[in-house]
Amino acid sequence: MAGDLSIAVSIAEIALLCRLSLSHFVRAFSNTLGVTPYAWFMRKRIDHAEALLANSNLPIVQIALECGFSDQAHFTKAFVKATGATPARWRRAADRGNRMRRAP
C-alpha cells in the first residue's frame, strides 16, 4: 500500500502543499481523475479493506480501524455503499471464490 490509510487526511492541507486554493485543487483533481479527492481516498480505503478481508483472518473491527474508519459501524456503512454487501458477506463470498479457484 502506498501509505497509511488510517491517518486522517485534510484535503485543504494537500491543496496547500500543492500551492493551490482548496477549490482549485478539488476542481483540478476531479477533472483529472473523474472523482473528488474524498471519493478517491474512500475508494482506496475500501480497496485496502477488500484485500484484508480476502487475505487475512483479522476481525472486521480491526480492518475498519486499519483502513481509517472511526468504528465498525462507520466502516460497514461505507463498505455497503461502495460494494453493495456487508464486509462479512463480502468476506464469505471472497472465501468461496478462493476455494473454487484452488480446487483441481
Gaussian input, Z-matrix of N, CA and C with variables (Angstrom, degrees):
# hf/3-21g

backbone

0 1
 N
 C     1     B1
 C     2     B2     1     A1
 N     3     B3     2     A2     1     D1
 C     4     B4     3     A3     2     D2
 C     5     B5     4     A4     3     D3
 N     6     B6     5     A5     4     D4
 C     7     B7     6     A6     5     D5
 C     8     B8     7     A7     6     D6
 N     9     B9     8     A8     7     D7
 C    10    B10     9     A9     8     D8
 C    11    B11    10    A10     9     D9
 N    12    B12    11    A11    10    D10
 C    13    B13    12    A12    11    D11
 C    14    B14    13    A13    12    D12
 N    15    B15    14    A14    13    D13
 C    16    B16    15    A15    14    D14
 C    17    B17    16    A16    15    D15
 N    18    B18    17    A17    16    D16
 C    19    B19    18    A18    17    D17
 C    20    B20    19    A19    18    D18
 N    21    B21    20    A20    19    D19
 C    22    B22    21    A21    20    D20
 C    23    B23    22    A22    21    D21
 N    24    B24    23    A23    22    D22
 C    25    B25    24    A24    23    D23
 C    26    B26    25    A25    24    D24
 N    27    B27    26    A26    25    D25
 C    28    B28    27    A27    26    D26
 C    29    B29    28    A28    27    D27
 N    30    B30    29    A29    28    D28
 C    31    B31    30    A30    29    D29
 C    32    B32    31    A31    30    D30
 N    33    B33    32    A32    31    D31
 C    34    B34    33    A33    32    D32
 C    35    B35    34    A34    33    D33
 N    36    B36    35    A35    34    D34
 C    37    B37    36    A36    35    D35
 C    38    B38    37    A37    36    D36
 N    39    B39    38    A38    37    D37
 C    40    B40    39    A39    38    D38
 C    41    B41    40    A40    39    D39
 N    42    B42    41    A41    40    D40
 C    43    B43    42    A42    41    D41
 C    44    B44    43    A43    42    D42
 N    45    B45    44    A44    43    D43
 C    46    B46    45    A45    44    D44
 C    47    B47    46    A46    45    D45
 N    48    B48    47    A47    46    D46
 C    49    B49    48    A48    47    D47
 C    50    B50    49    A49    48    D48
 N    51    B51    50    A50    49    D49
 C    52    B52    51    A51    50    D50
 C    53    B53    52    A52    51    D51
 N    54    B54    53    A53    52    D52
 C    55    B55    54    A54    53    D53
 C    56    B56    55    A55    54    D54
 N    57    B57    56    A56    55    D55
 C    58    B58    57    A57    56    D56
 C    59    B59    58    A58    57    D57
 N    60    B60    59    A59    58    D58
 C    61    B61    60    A60    59    D59
 C    62    B62    61    A61    60    D60
 N    63    B63    62    A62    61    D61
 C    64    B64    63    A63    62    D62
 C    65    B65    64    A64    63    D63
 N    66    B66    65    A65    64    D64
 C    67    B67    66    A66    65    D65
 C    68    B68    67    A67    66    D66
 N    69    B69    68    A68    67    D67
 C    70    B70    69    A69    68    D68
 C    71    B71    70    A70    69    D69
 N    72    B72    71    A71    70    D70
 C    73    B73    72    A72    71    D71
 C    74    B74    73    A73    72    D72
 N    75    B75    74    A74    73    D73
 C    76    B76    75    A75    74    D74
 C    77    B77    76    A76    75    D75
 N    78    B78    77    A77    76    D76
 C    79    B79    78    A78    77    D77
 C    80    B80    79    A79    78    D78
 N    81    B81    80    A80    79    D79
 C    82    B82    81    A81    80    D80
 C    83    B83    82    A82    81    D81
 N    84    B84    83    A83    82    D82
 C    85    B85    84    A84    83    D83
 C    86    B86    85    A85    84    D84
 N    87    B87    86    A86    85    D85
 C    88    B88    87    A87    86    D86
 C    89    B89    88    A88    87    D87
 N    90    B90    89    A89    88    D88
 C    91    B91    90    A90    89    D89
 C    92    B92    91    A91    90    D90
 N    93    B93    92    A92    91    D91
 C    94    B94    93    A93    92    D92
 C    95    B95    94    A94    93    D93
 N    96    B96    95    A95    94    D94
 C    97    B97    96    A96    95    D95
 C    98    B98    97    A97    96    D96
 N    99    B99    98    A98    97    D97
 C   100   B100    99    A99    98    D98
 C   101   B101   100   A100    99    D99
 N   102   B102   101   A101   100   D100
 C   103   B103   102   A102   101   D101
 C   104   B104   103   A103   102   D102
 N   105   B105   104   A104   103   D103
 C   106   B106   105   A105   104   D104
 C   107   B107   106   A106   105   D105
 N   108   B108   107   A107   106   D106
 C   109   B109   108   A108   107   D107
 C   110   B110   109   A109   108   D108
 N   111   B111   110   A110   109   D109
 C   112   B112   111   A111   110   D110
 C   113   B113   112   A112   111   D111
 N   114   B114   113   A113   112   D112
 C   115   B115   114   A114   113   D113
 C   116   B116   115   A115   114   D114
 N   117   B117   116   A116   115   D115
 C   118   B118   117   A117   116   D116
 C   119   B119   118   A118   117   D117
 N   120   B120   119   A119   118   D118
 C   121   B121   120   A120   119   D119
 C   122   B122   121   A121   120   D120
 N   123   B123   122   A122   121   D121
 C   124   B124   123   A123   122   D122
 C   125   B125   124   A124   123   D123
 N   126   B126   125   A125   124   D124
 C   127   B127   126   A126   125   D125
 C   128   B128   127   A127   126   D126
 N   129   B129   128   A128   127   D127
 C   130   B130   129   A129   128   D128
 C   131   B131   130   A130   129   D129
 N   132   B132   131   A131   130   D130
 C   133   B133   132   A132   131   D131
 C   134   B134   133   A133   132   D132
 N   135   B135   134   A134   133   D133
 C   136   B136   135   A135   134   D134
 C   137   B137   136   A136   135   D135
 N   138   B138   137   A137   136   D136
 C   139   B139   138   A138   137   D137
 C   140   B140   139   A139   138   D138
 N   141   B141   140   A140   139   D139
 C   142   B142   141   A141   140   D140
 C   143   B143   142   A142   141   D141
 N   144   B144   143   A143   142   D142
 C   145   B145   144   A144   143   D143
 C   146   B146   145   A145   144   D144
 N   147   B147   146   A146   145   D145
 C   148   B148   147   A147   146   D146
 C   149   B149   148   A148   147   D147
 N   150   B150   149   A149   148   D148
 C   151   B151   150   A150   149   D149
 C   152   B152   151   A151   150   D150
 N   153   B153   152   A152   151   D151
 C   154   B154   153   A153   152   D152
 C   155   B155   154   A154   153   D153
 N   156   B156   155   A155   154   D154
 C   157   B157   156   A156   155   D155
 C   158   B158   157   A157   156   D156
 N   159   B159   158   A158   157   D157
 C   160   B160   159   A159   158   D158
 C   161   B161   160   A160   159   D159
 N   162   B162   161   A161   160   D160
 C   163   B163   162   A162   161   D161
 C   164   B164   163   A163   162   D162
 N   165   B165   164   A164   163   D163
 C   166   B166   165   A165   164   D164
 C   167   B167   166   A166   165   D165
 N   168   B168   167   A167   166   D166
 C   169   B169   168   A168   167   D167
 C   170   B170   169   A169   168   D168
 N   171   B171   170   A170   169   D169
 C   172   B172   171   A171   170   D170
 C   173   B173   172   A172   171   D171
 N   174   B174   173   A173   172   D172
 C   175   B175   174   A174   173   D173
 C   176   B176   175   A175   174   D174
 N   177   B177   176   A176   175   D175
 C   178   B178   177   A177   176   D176
 C   179   B179   178   A178   177   D177
 N   180   B180   179   A179   178   D178
 C   181   B181   180   A180   179   D179
 C   182   B182   181   A181   180   D180
 N   183   B183   182   A182   181   D181
 C   184   B184   183   A183   182   D182
 C   185   B185   184   A184   183   D183
 N   186   B186   185   A185   184   D184
 C   187   B187   186   A186   185   D185
 C   188   B188   187   A187   186   D186
 N   189   B189   188   A188   187   D187
 C   190   B190   189   A189   188   D188
 C   191   B191   190   A190   189   D189
 N   192   B192   191   A191   190   D190
 C   193   B193   192   A192   191   D191
 C   194   B194   193   A193   192   D192
 N   195   B195   194   A194   193   D193
 C   196   B196   195   A195   194   D194
 C   197   B197   196   A196   195   D195
 N   198   B198   197   A197   196   D196
 C   199   B199   198   A198   197   D197
 C   200   B200   199   A199   198   D198
 N   201   B201   200   A200   199   D199
 C   202   B202   201   A201   200   D200
 C   203   B203   202   A202   201   D201
 N   204   B204   203   A203   202   D202
 C   205   B205   204   A204   203   D203
 C   206   B206   205   A205   204   D204
 N   207   B207   206   A206   205   D205
 C   208   B208   207   A207   206   D206
 C   209   B209   208   A208   207   D207
 N   210   B210   209   A209   208   D208
 C   211   B211   210   A210   209   D209
 C   212   B212   211   A211   210   D210
 N   213   B213   212   A212   211   D211
 C   214   B214   213   A213   212   D212
 C   215   B215   214   A214   213   D213
 N   216   B216   215   A215   214   D214
 C   217   B217   216   A216   215   D215
 C   218   B218   217   A217   216   D216
 N   219   B219   218   A218   217   D217
 C   220   B220   219   A219   218   D218
 C   221   B221   220   A220   219   D219
 N   222   B222   221   A221   220   D220
 C   223   B223   222   A222   221   D221
 C   224   B224   223   A223   222   D222
 N   225   B225   224   A224   223   D223
 C   226   B226   225   A225   224   D224
 C   227   B227   226   A226   225   D225
 N   228   B228   227   A227   226   D226
 C   229   B229   228   A228   227   D227
 C   230   B230   229   A229   228   D228
 N   231   B231   230   A230   229   D229
 C   232   B232   231   A231   230   D230
 C   233   B233   232   A232   231   D231
 N   234   B234   233   A233   232   D232
 C   235   B235   234   A234   233   D233
 C   236   B236   235   A235   234   D234
 N   237   B237   236   A236   235   D235
 C   238   B238   237   A237   236   D236
 C   239   B239   238   A238   237   D237
 N   240   B240   239   A239   238   D238
 C   241   B241   240   A240   239   D239
 C   242   B242   241   A241   240   D240
 N   243   B243   242   A242   241   D241
 C   244   B244   243   A243   242   D242
 C   245   B245   244   A244   243   D243
 N   246   B246   245   A245   244   D244
 C   247   B247   246   A246   245   D245
 C   248   B248   247   A247   246   D246
 N   249   B249   248   A248   247   D247
 C   250   B250   249   A249   248   D248
 C   251   B251   250   A250   249   D249
 N   252   B252   251   A251   250   D250
 C   253   B253   252   A252   251   D251
 C   254   B254   253   A253   252   D252
 N   255   B255   254   A254   253   D253
 C   256   B256   255   A255   254   D254
 C   257   B257   256   A256   255   D255
 N   258   B258   257   A257   256   D256
 C   259   B259   258   A258   257   D257
 C   260   B260   259   A259   258   D258
 N   261   B261   260   A260   259   D259
 C   262   B262   261   A261   260   D260
 C   263   B263   262   A262   261   D261
 N   264   B264   263   A263   262   D262
 C   265   B265   264   A264   263   D263
 C   266   B266   265   A265   264   D264
 N   267   B267   266   A266   265   D265
 C   268   B268   267   A267   266   D266
 C   269   B269   268   A268   267   D267
 N   270   B270   269   A269   268   D268
 C   271   B271   270   A270   269   D269
 C   272   B272   271   A271   270   D270
 N   273   B273   272   A272   271   D271
 C   274   B274   273   A273   272   D272
 C   275   B275   274   A274   273   D273
 N   276   B276   275   A275   274   D274
 C   277   B277   276   A276   275   D275
 C   278   B278   277   A277   276   D276
 N   279   B279   278   A278   277   D277
 C   280   B280   279   A279   278   D278
 C   281   B281   280   A280   279   D279
 N   282   B282   281   A281   280   D280
 C   283   B283   282   A282   281   D281
 C   284   B284   283   A283   282   D282
 N   285   B285   284   A284   283   D283
 C   286   B286   285   A285   284   D284
 C   287   B287   286   A286   285   D285
 N   288   B288   287   A287   286   D286
 C   289   B289   288   A288   287   D287
 C   290   B290   289   A289   288   D288
 N   291   B291   290   A290   289   D289
 C   292   B292   291   A291   290   D290
 C   293   B293   292   A292   291   D291
 N   294   B294   293   A293   292   D292
 C   295   B295   294   A294   293   D293
 C   296   B296   295   A295   294   D294
 N   297   B297   296   A296   295   D295
 C   298   B298   297   A297   296   D296
 C   299   B299   298   A298   297   D297
 N   300   B300   299   A299   298   D298
 C   301   B301   300   A300   299   D299
 C   302   B302   301   A301   300   D300
 N   303   B303   302   A302   301   D301
 C   304   B304   303   A303   302   D302
 C   305   B305   304   A304   303   D303
 N   306   B306   305   A305   304   D304
 C   307   B307   306   A306   305   D305
 C   308   B308   307   A307   306   D306
 N   309   B309   308   A308   307   D307
 C   310   B310   309   A309   308   D308
 C   311   B311   310   A310   309   D309

   B1=1.4533
   B2=1.5230
   B3=1.2967
   B4=1.4602
   B5=1.5183
   B6=1.3181
   B7=1.4457
   B8=1.5085
   B9=1.3200
   B10=1.4553
   B11=1.5201
   B12=1.3189
   B13=1.4667
   B14=1.5180
   B15=1.3296
   B16=1.4565
   B17=1.5262
   B18=1.3195
   B19=1.4655
   B20=1.5231
   B21=1.3215
   B22=1.4591
   B23=1.5249
   B24=1.3201
   B25=1.4620
   B26=1.5235
   B27=1.3053
   B28=1.4563
   B29=1.5279
   B30=1.3145
   B31=1.4620
   B32=1.5293
   B33=1.3190
   B34=1.4657
   B35=1.5327
   B36=1.3431
   B37=1.4625
   B38=1.5250
   B39=1.3291
   B40=1.4635
   B41=1.5249
   B42=1.3194
   B43=1.4666
   B44=1.5247
   B45=1.3107
   B46=1.4592
   B47=1.5356
   B48=1.3227
   B49=1.4677
   B50=1.5273
   B51=1.3330
   B52=1.4698
   B53=1.5258
   B54=1.3265
   B55=1.4632
   B56=1.5246
   B57=1.3544
   B58=1.4600
   B59=1.5191
   B60=1.3173
   B61=1.4543
   B62=1.5265
   B63=1.3124
   B64=1.4579
   B65=1.5241
   B66=1.3312
   B67=1.4632
   B68=1.5307
   B69=1.3382
   B70=1.4607
   B71=1.5348
   B72=1.3306
   B73=1.4599
   B74=1.5281
   B75=1.3152
   B76=1.4701
   B77=1.5247
   B78=1.3160
   B79=1.4676
   B80=1.5323
   B81=1.3292
   B82=1.4627
   B83=1.5289
   B84=1.3075
   B85=1.4637
   B86=1.5253
   B87=1.3220
   B88=1.4653
   B89=1.5216
   B90=1.3299
   B91=1.4586
   B92=1.5303
   B93=1.3240
   B94=1.4619
   B95=1.5270
   B96=1.3240
   B97=1.4674
   B98=1.5269
   B99=1.3062
   B100=1.4616
   B101=1.5153
   B102=1.3195
   B103=1.4676
   B104=1.5248
   B105=1.3131
   B106=1.4620
   B107=1.5249
   B108=1.3259
   B109=1.4666
   B110=1.5313
   B111=1.3237
   B112=1.4660
   B113=1.5273
   B114=1.3270
   B115=1.4688
   B116=1.5243
   B117=1.3262
   B118=1.4650
   B119=1.5257
   B120=1.3471
   B121=1.4540
   B122=1.5267
   B123=1.3194
   B124=1.4621
   B125=1.5277
   B126=1.3274
   B127=1.4649
   B128=1.5289
   B129=1.3346
   B130=1.4648
   B131=1.5263
   B132=1.3349
   B133=1.4602
   B134=1.5275
   B135=1.3262
   B136=1.4722
   B137=1.5308
   B138=1.3290
   B139=1.4690
   B140=1.5342
   B141=1.3209
   B142=1.4625
   B143=1.5301
   B144=1.3163
   B145=1.4676
   B146=1.5295
   B147=1.3235
   B148=1.4694
   B149=1.5242
   B150=1.3262
   B151=1.4686
   B152=1.5294
   B153=1.3208
   B154=1.4650
   B155=1.5249
   B156=1.3181
   B157=1.4669
   B158=1.5239
   B159=1.3155
   B160=1.4661
   B161=1.5258
   B162=1.3258
   B163=1.4609
   B164=1.5211
   B165=1.3181
   B166=1.4628
   B167=1.5203
   B168=1.3132
   B169=1.4639
   B170=1.5270
   B171=1.3271
   B172=1.4593
   B173=1.5194
   B174=1.3268
   B175=1.4615
   B176=1.5336
   B177=1.3067
   B178=1.4650
   B179=1.5243
   B180=1.3067
   B181=1.4671
   B182=1.5332
   B183=1.3319
   B184=1.4668
   B185=1.5240
   B186=1.3142
   B187=1.4694
   B188=1.5219
   B189=1.3205
   B190=1.4638
   B191=1.5209
   B192=1.3191
   B193=1.4628
   B194=1.5229
   B195=1.3364
   B196=1.4646
   B197=1.5234
   B198=1.3195
   B199=1.4680
   B200=1.5214
   B201=1.3262
   B202=1.4552
   B203=1.5087
   B204=1.3200
   B205=1.4609
   B206=1.5192
   B207=1.3326
   B208=1.4567
   B209=1.5172
   B210=1.3273
   B211=1.4567
   B212=1.5282
   B213=1.3196
   B214=1.4532
   B215=1.5235
   B216=1.3244
   B217=1.4663
   B218=1.5296
   B219=1.3280
   B220=1.4665
   B221=1.5287
   B222=1.3365
   B223=1.4592
   B224=1.5317
   B225=1.3167
   B226=1.4646
   B227=1.5214
   B228=1.3149
   B229=1.4657
   B230=1.5334
   B231=1.3197
   B232=1.4711
   B233=1.5244
   B234=1.3231
   B235=1.4670
   B236=1.5277
   B237=1.3132
   B238=1.4686
   B239=1.5253
   B240=1.3132
   B241=1.4647
   B242=1.5247
   B243=1.3334
   B244=1.4651
   B245=1.5234
   B246=1.3355
   B247=1.4648
   B248=1.5172
   B249=1.3212
   B250=1.4649
   B251=1.5168
   B252=1.3276
   B253=1.4663
   B254=1.5215
   B255=1.3273
   B256=1.4573
   B257=1.5271
   B258=1.3303
   B259=1.4622
   B260=1.5391
   B261=1.3257
   B262=1.4690
   B263=1.5303
   B264=1.3062
   B265=1.4672
   B266=1.5337
   B267=1.3219
   B268=1.4626
   B269=1.5281
   B270=1.3539
   B271=1.4672
   B272=1.5251
   B273=1.3302
   B274=1.4654
   B275=1.5257
   B276=1.3205
   B277=1.4665
   B278=1.5282
   B279=1.3188
   B280=1.4702
   B281=1.5206
   B282=1.3244
   B283=1.4600
   B284=1.5258
   B285=1.3208
   B286=1.4704
   B287=1.5214
   B288=1.3130
   B289=1.4531
   B290=1.5157
   B291=1.3395
   B292=1.4633
   B293=1.5142
   B294=1.3296
   B295=1.4699
   B296=1.5221
   B297=1.3171
   B298=1.4640
   B299=1.5319
   B300=1.3383
   B301=1.4604
   B302=1.5271
   B303=1.3394
   B304=1.4589
   B305=1.5183
   B306=1.3200
   B307=1.4644
   B308=1.5241
   B309=1.3583
   B310=1.4710
   B311=1.5098
   A1=108.54
   A2=115.78
   A3=121.26
   A4=113.02
   A5=118.58
   A6=120.40
   A7=110.71
   A8=115.43
   A9=121.19
   A10=108.86
   A11=116.11
   A12=120.66
   A13=112.82
   A14=117.95
   A15=119.57
   A16=111.73
   A17=116.87
   A18=121.16
   A19=109.62
   A20=115.93
   A21=120.57
   A22=109.06
   A23=115.89
   A24=121.14
   A25=108.61
   A26=115.37
   A27=120.87
   A28=108.55
   A29=116.12
   A30=120.83
   A31=109.48
   A32=116.50
   A33=120.22
   A34=111.03
   A35=116.98
   A36=120.11
   A37=111.43
   A38=116.56
   A39=119.96
   A40=109.96
   A41=116.21
   A42=120.10
   A43=110.10
   A44=116.50
   A45=121.24
   A46=110.81
   A47=116.75
   A48=120.48
   A49=111.69
   A50=116.11
   A51=120.90
   A52=111.87
   A53=116.03
   A54=123.08
   A55=112.10
   A56=113.76
   A57=121.27
   A58=108.53
   A59=115.52
   A60=118.26
   A61=107.35
   A62=116.00
   A63=120.53
   A64=111.20
   A65=116.81
   A66=119.66
   A67=111.62
   A68=117.22
   A69=120.15
   A70=110.39
   A71=116.91
   A72=120.75
   A73=110.96
   A74=117.15
   A75=120.84
   A76=110.24
   A77=117.01
   A78=120.82
   A79=111.22
   A80=117.53
   A81=121.14
   A82=110.92
   A83=116.59
   A84=121.17
   A85=110.30
   A86=115.79
   A87=121.32
   A88=111.75
   A89=117.40
   A90=120.83
   A91=111.90
   A92=116.32
   A93=120.81
   A94=112.29
   A95=116.96
   A96=120.89
   A97=114.04
   A98=117.11
   A99=119.79
   A100=115.08
   A101=117.37
   A102=122.31
   A103=108.07
   A104=116.22
   A105=120.48
   A106=109.50
   A107=117.48
   A108=119.58
   A109=112.10
   A110=116.98
   A111=120.20
   A112=111.02
   A113=117.49
   A114=121.07
   A115=110.66
   A116=117.35
   A117=121.22
   A118=110.51
   A119=115.91
   A120=120.16
   A121=111.21
   A122=117.39
   A123=120.47
   A124=110.21
   A125=118.35
   A126=121.49
   A127=110.10
   A128=117.02
   A129=120.61
   A130=110.46
   A131=117.00
   A132=120.57
   A133=111.11
   A134=116.88
   A135=121.03
   A136=110.04
   A137=117.97
   A138=121.22
   A139=110.66
   A140=116.00
   A141=120.41
   A142=110.13
   A143=116.63
   A144=120.63
   A145=110.61
   A146=117.36
   A147=120.61
   A148=110.57
   A149=117.08
   A150=120.72
   A151=110.72
   A152=117.13
   A153=120.56
   A154=111.19
   A155=117.00
   A156=120.14
   A157=111.07
   A158=116.87
   A159=121.29
   A160=113.12
   A161=117.05
   A162=119.76
   A163=115.55
   A164=116.84
   A165=119.34
   A166=109.09
   A167=114.22
   A168=120.42
   A169=110.79
   A170=116.38
   A171=119.68
   A172=110.29
   A173=117.27
   A174=119.45
   A175=110.19
   A176=116.02
   A177=120.80
   A178=111.27
   A179=117.51
   A180=119.70
   A181=110.39
   A182=118.46
   A183=120.79
   A184=110.59
   A185=117.20
   A186=120.58
   A187=109.62
   A188=116.38
   A189=120.78
   A190=110.67
   A191=116.89
   A192=120.83
   A193=111.72
   A194=117.58
   A195=120.68
   A196=112.07
   A197=116.43
   A198=120.56
   A199=112.29
   A200=117.37
   A201=121.22
   A202=116.50
   A203=117.50
   A204=119.60
   A205=108.72
   A206=116.30
   A207=120.14
   A208=112.72
   A209=117.12
   A210=121.23
   A211=109.22
   A212=116.27
   A213=120.26
   A214=112.09
   A215=117.94
   A216=120.66
   A217=111.05
   A218=116.34
   A219=120.72
   A220=110.11
   A221=116.63
   A222=121.75
   A223=111.10
   A224=116.89
   A225=120.62
   A226=110.91
   A227=116.93
   A228=120.66
   A229=110.59
   A230=117.37
   A231=121.25
   A232=111.01
   A233=116.92
   A234=121.14
   A235=110.24
   A236=117.51
   A237=121.01
   A238=110.06
   A239=117.28
   A240=120.83
   A241=111.17
   A242=117.05
   A243=121.30
   A244=113.11
   A245=117.52
   A246=120.08
   A247=114.69
   A248=116.77
   A249=120.21
   A250=113.66
   A251=117.47
   A252=121.32
   A253=109.34
   A254=115.79
   A255=119.10
   A256=108.49
   A257=117.42
   A258=119.18
   A259=112.75
   A260=117.43
   A261=120.25
   A262=110.84
   A263=116.57
   A264=120.10
   A265=110.38
   A266=117.31
   A267=121.59
   A268=109.97
   A269=116.86
   A270=121.54
   A271=110.52
   A272=117.65
   A273=120.47
   A274=110.96
   A275=116.85
   A276=120.53
   A277=110.66
   A278=117.59
   A279=121.31
   A280=110.02
   A281=116.88
   A282=120.78
   A283=110.46
   A284=117.66
   A285=120.87
   A286=110.34
   A287=117.69
   A288=121.74
   A289=112.27
   A290=116.82
   A291=120.47
   A292=111.14
   A293=117.22
   A294=119.75
   A295=110.51
   A296=117.07
   A297=120.39
   A298=110.79
   A299=117.88
   A300=121.46
   A301=111.53
   A302=117.31
   A303=120.87
   A304=112.79
   A305=118.17
   A306=120.84
   A307=110.28
   A308=116.61
   A309=119.54
   A310=113.68
   D1=144.19
   D2=-173.57
   D3=-71.15
   D4=-23.72
   D5=-177.93
   D6=-163.27
   D7=-179.08
   D8=-179.82
   D9=-86.67
   D10=107.09
   D11=-176.98
   D12=-76.30
   D13=-7.20
   D14=179.60
   D15=-82.85
   D16=-9.84
   D17=-179.91
   D18=-82.65
   D19=132.69
   D20=177.18
   D21=-67.43
   D22=133.36
   D23=-178.14
   D24=-114.53
   D25=131.58
   D26=176.51
   D27=-100.47
   D28=119.95
   D29=178.55
   D30=-61.63
   D31=-35.90
   D32=179.06
   D33=-62.85
   D34=-39.65
   D35=178.21
   D36=-66.15
   D37=-39.36
   D38=178.23
   D39=-64.90
   D40=-42.65
   D41=178.04
   D42=-59.79
   D43=-42.97
   D44=178.96
   D45=-61.90
   D46=-43.27
   D47=177.64
   D48=-61.87
   D49=-31.43
   D50=177.88
   D51=-84.60
   D52=-1.86
   D53=-178.66
   D54=59.97
   D55=42.26
   D56=177.36
   D57=-127.06
   D58=154.61
   D59=172.40
   D60=-69.08
   D61=159.25
   D62=-179.74
   D63=-58.15
   D64=-46.82
   D65=-177.56
   D66=-65.39
   D67=-39.82
   D68=178.91
   D69=-66.10
   D70=-42.00
   D71=179.15
   D72=-61.43
   D73=-49.19
   D74=-179.01
   D75=-61.21
   D76=-43.23
   D77=179.59
   D78=-64.14
   D79=-45.43
   D80=179.95
   D81=-65.68
   D82=-42.75
   D83=178.75
   D84=-61.26
   D85=-48.36
   D86=-178.79
   D87=-63.56
   D88=-41.34
   D89=178.67
   D90=-66.32
   D91=-34.34
   D92=-178.12
   D93=-77.79
   D94=-45.85
   D95=-173.94
   D96=-102.68
   D97=-12.63
   D98=178.29
   D99=83.87
   D100=1.94
   D101=177.30
   D102=-141.26
   D103=159.70
   D104=177.15
   D105=-71.57
   D106=159.60
   D107=177.19
   D108=-56.91
   D109=-40.46
   D110=179.90
   D111=-63.11
   D112=-45.87
   D113=179.61
   D114=-62.98
   D115=-39.11
   D116=178.48
   D117=-62.80
   D118=-46.50
   D119=-178.64
   D120=-65.43
   D121=-40.50
   D122=177.66
   D123=-62.49
   D124=-39.52
   D125=178.59
   D126=-62.83
   D127=-39.64
   D128=177.15
   D129=-62.60
   D130=-41.98
   D131=177.80
   D132=-62.88
   D133=-43.01
   D134=179.64
   D135=-66.25
   D136=-42.06
   D137=177.54
   D138=-58.59
   D139=-43.76
   D140=179.33
   D141=-65.31
   D142=-41.40
   D143=178.12
   D144=-62.16
   D145=-41.81
   D146=177.97
   D147=-59.76
   D148=-42.91
   D149=178.94
   D150=-62.97
   D151=-42.86
   D152=178.93
   D153=-67.27
   D154=-40.34
   D155=178.72
   D156=-63.22
   D157=-40.45
   D158=-176.40
   D159=-78.48
   D160=-29.11
   D161=-169.42
   D162=-119.26
   D163=12.62
   D164=178.54
   D165=-146.01
   D166=167.84
   D167=175.15
   D168=-107.93
   D169=19.55
   D170=179.77
   D171=-60.45
   D172=143.97
   D173=174.92
   D174=-62.43
   D175=148.97
   D176=-177.69
   D177=-59.12
   D178=-37.13
   D179=179.57
   D180=-63.22
   D181=-37.87
   D182=178.30
   D183=-68.99
   D184=-39.05
   D185=176.44
   D186=-61.72
   D187=-42.84
   D188=178.54
   D189=-56.14
   D190=-48.10
   D191=-178.20
   D192=-68.40
   D193=-39.69
   D194=179.11
   D195=-65.54
   D196=-25.66
   D197=-179.74
   D198=-94.34
   D199=5.59
   D200=172.89
   D201=90.27
   D202=12.13
   D203=177.23
   D204=-87.04
   D205=148.90
   D206=-174.84
   D207=-69.39
   D208=-30.13
   D209=178.22
   D210=-163.30
   D211=177.73
   D212=-176.49
   D213=-66.40
   D214=-34.76
   D215=179.74
   D216=-64.95
   D217=-44.14
   D218=178.01
   D219=-62.03
   D220=-43.97
   D221=177.99
   D222=-60.62
   D223=-47.39
   D224=-177.97
   D225=-61.25
   D226=-43.37
   D227=179.72
   D228=-61.33
   D229=-46.81
   D230=179.79
   D231=-66.90
   D232=-38.67
   D233=-178.51
   D234=-66.96
   D235=-44.03
   D236=178.35
   D237=-62.70
   D238=-42.17
   D239=178.79
   D240=-60.85
   D241=-38.39
   D242=-176.56
   D243=-81.93
   D244=-34.46
   D245=-171.64
   D246=-115.89
   D247=-19.76
   D248=-176.84
   D249=85.48
   D250=3.08
   D251=179.98
   D252=-137.73
   D253=153.53
   D254=174.24
   D255=-70.94
   D256=159.59
   D257=177.88
   D258=-57.18
   D259=-40.67
   D260=-179.48
   D261=-64.89
   D262=-44.79
   D263=179.00
   D264=-64.76
   D265=-41.89
   D266=178.95
   D267=-61.80
   D268=-42.66
   D269=179.76
   D270=-62.19
   D271=-44.53
   D272=179.00
   D273=-61.07
   D274=-42.83
   D275=179.26
   D276=-65.34
   D277=-40.84
   D278=178.33
   D279=-64.67
   D280=-39.52
   D281=179.32
   D282=-65.17
   D283=-42.23
   D284=176.57
   D285=-61.42
   D286=-42.07
   D287=178.84
   D288=-63.53
   D289=-40.46
   D290=178.25
   D291=-65.27
   D292=-40.27
   D293=179.33
   D294=-66.23
   D295=-37.62
   D296=-179.26
   D297=-67.68
   D298=-37.08
   D299=178.99
   D300=-69.60
   D301=-31.63
   D302=-179.09
   D303=-79.77
   D304=-21.40
   D305=-178.54
   D306=-67.11
   D307=141.70
   D308=-179.58
   D309=-69.51

